[in-house]
Structure formats: structure tokens, C-alpha cells
Amino acid sequence: MQLRTIFMAVDFEAEEVFKRHNYALVNSEPFKVWQNDVSRLIITGIGLVPAATAFAWAVSKFDFEEAINIGPAGASSAVKCIVQEYDEEARFDIIRGDQDKNKDELVFANAYEVSVVSSIEPYNDFVFELSQGGRKLATSSRPVSTRKQRDEAAAKGDLVDMEGYALAMSAKVFSKRLSIVKIVSDFSEQCDIHRNILSLQRRLANVKGVFD
């Protein structure tokens, strides 16, 4: 049986994942790889180049046909972000395209399926379609936190990250299927992105159907 292959940017996002789902570190260089009975989790590093390199390395190292990228992402100004109370210990479902009733809103700490990936960087003009009806993701080479940056990202997507485009392009080059799931971590200049990501560790570990 092939192990499910998961890509995440940094290990501090996944600390609760490692504990809750019984992952063990099985490789340290050039990329950390954590593994349990059903999946391997590869830590790419932050940004376009590390993500693309990690995917290419994984293809040379492991046998897999499909991969998942999951992690935090910001909301662009194309959508209104709603903050609702949530139980960080409760298991919860990814919001798929056909379940996403209000396309003008995102909810902080909810996990969304991504259907389309593009980049806001110059000379990165491809658009990758991963599924039907999900959210659009714009990838940036730098953190997006200011109103101006969120406005720029809004031209390409509802969500913005720093790795999705590189992973989508790599998956296309190597003829692998890719799913992307993003959990909303920030939405304004007042957000402390790093602190929010730390606060979402348990929430991330409870997304159904990814890590176990």
C-alpha cells in the first residue's frame, strides 16, 4: 500500500499533528520526513524554491501518485473574513466546493479545498486547475500582510500562500495529482500571523481525512 504523501511548509505548524497522529521522524536531510502507518509528511521549507525542490526530491525518493498540501493561508481582500468560535479539540471537515455556500466569505480557522492555483509574481503566468468549485489560491514569494498586498492578491485568489503555485507546477511536471487544503490563519494588518499559526496547531491536527 502506498503511503499518502503530504507536504507542509514548516514543522512548527505540524507539532500537534506529529503528537496526535503518532508520526516519527524518518529522514532529516535534505528535507525532514515524518511518517506514521498511513502517511508521510514532508516539510518543504517556506517559499517557492524550497517547495518545488522538495517536491522534486520526494518524487525521486518515494513512490506516490497523489499528494496533499495542507497548511495556513491568508485571506485576500477579495473576500470578507468572518471570525467564529470553534472547538480546537473537535474533528472537522474540509469545506469542499459543493459545500461552500457563500463564496464572498471565508471563516477564520476553517479549512477550504483549493480548486485553482496561480501566482502574483511576474513571469509566473500558469493557472493550475486542481478540482471543481473550490477556492482560488494566489501564491506570493513574500508574506502578504498589508492591505495593499491583500488587494494585489485579490486579483488572483481568495486565499494567499507562499508554496501552492510551486507545488502545483511541480505536480504537473511530474504527472502527479495534487490536492491543496488551506486553513485560514490571517485576514488583516492587525493579525499576528506567526501567533495565529501557533494557535491553530490543534485545529490543523483535527482536519478529517488528511493525517490518518
N, C-alpha and C positions, 0 to 999 in steps of 0.2 A: 504493500500500500504506500502510495506517495504521501509524504507529509505535506500538509498545507503550508504554503510559503507566504510569510507576512513580512512586510517592510515597514519600519518605523524610523523616524529621524534620529531620536536621541534616547538613551536608556533611562534618563530621569522621567520621561513621560510614562515609561512602562514598569516602574518599580513595583507597583501594586499588581500589575499583570504577572510579573515573574513570581511573586509570592502566591497569588491566589490560584494560579493555574499550573503550579509545580514545574516551572521551567528551570533548566540547568544550563549553565554556560558551557558550550561545547567547542567554541572557537573564539580566539581573541584578536588575531591579526590576519589579514589587514582590516577585517570587519568583525565585530562581535556578533556571534550567533548563539541564540538561546533556543532550547528545544524541550518539548515535552512529548507525550506519546502520540499526539496527533498533528503537531505543527512545529515549524521552525520560525523563529523571529529574527530577522536580520536588521541590525542597527546601521543605517546608511551614513549618518552624519547629516549636518544641516546644509542645504543648498543644492543647486542644480548639478554641479560637477560631482560631489560625493554620491548623490543619489544615482546618477547614471552609471558611475563607476561601480557602485555596489551591486546594481542590477546585473551588469555585465559579468562581474566576478561571480555572482550567485549562479548565473547560467552555466558558467564553466565548472562550477563546483558541485551543483546539485541537480537532481532530476525532478523537474516540475513543469507542468503545462499551464498552470494558472497561479496568479499571485494576488495578494491583497495589500494595499497600502492603507493604513489607518493612522489617524493622529489628529492633533488640534489644527484648527484653521480659523482665520479671522473672517468676519462678515464685512463685505464691501458696502459702500453706500447705496448699492442698487436695491437693497432690501432693508426693512426695519427689523432690528433685533429685539426680541422680547425676552425678558428675564422672568422665569417662573421658578417656584420652589421645586426641588427634586430630592428624592431619597438616594443618597450616594451609595447605599448598600443594595439597592434594588436592581435586579436584572432588567434590561430594557432593549427594545427592538430598534434596529436601524430604520429610519424613515425612508422608504423606497419611493420611487417616482409616482406610482399609482396610489400611494397613501398620503402624499404630500398635498394637502387640500389648499393651503394658502401660499402661493408662490411669492407673494410680496413680503413674507415674513420668514425669519429664522428664529429659532429658540435657543438661547444660551444653554449649553451643555447637552443639547440633543445631537444625535449622530445622523448624518444625512448621506445617502447614496449620491455619488457624483456620476453624472452621465456624460458630461463634455468637459474636456480639459484644453486650455490654451495658455498662452504666456503673455505677460505685459511687456516683456523685454524686446528690444529691437532685434530684428533678424531671426526671431523665433515665431514663425508665422503659421505653423501647422495647427490644426484643430483635431483633437482626437475624440472620437465618439465611443464611449465605453458601454453605455446602456441607454435605455429609453426613459425619458420622463424625470430623471433625477436632477440634481442641482448642477450648475455650471461652476467650474473651478478655474480661477486665474492664478498662475504661478509667477512669483516675483523672485528676483535674485537677492532681495534685501527685505528686512522686516517691513511690514505695512502697518503703520500705527496712526499716522496723522490723517486728518480729514481729507487733505489733498491726495494723499496716497490711496485712501479708500475710494475716492472719486475716480482716480485713474483705473483702479482695479475693477470698478463697477462697469466699465465699458466691455469687460470680458467675462465677468462672472459674479455670482452671488457670494462666493467664498474665495478666499485667497490664502495660498500657502507658499512654500519655498522648494518643494520637491516634486509635486504631482506631474508637472509637464515633463520633467526628465525621466520619470518612471514610465509615463505613458509612451514617450518616444522610444525608450529602450525596449519596452514590451512589444511595440510594433516592429522594431528592427529584428528582434529575436523570435518573432511569431509566438508570443505568449499572450494569454488572456490576462487582463488586469481589471480588478475592481478597486475602486477608491471609496473610502468612507471617511468623512471628516466630522469631528465633534467641535461645535462652535465654542471658541475659547475667548474671543475678544471682539469688540464692535465699536470702540470709540477711543479717543485720545486719553480718556480717563482710565482705561483698562490697564492694569499691570499684567502684561501678557505672561511673563515668567511665573508670577504668583498664581495666576489663573490656571496655568498648565499644571502646576503642582497640586492645586486644589482639586483638579479633575482626575487625578490618578485613579481613585476608586471608581469613579464614574466610567472611565475608559475601560477598566478591567471588567465591567459588568455589561458591556455591549454583547448581546446574544450572537452566537454563531461564528465568532471570529477566532477566539483563542483556545477553544476546547470543542 
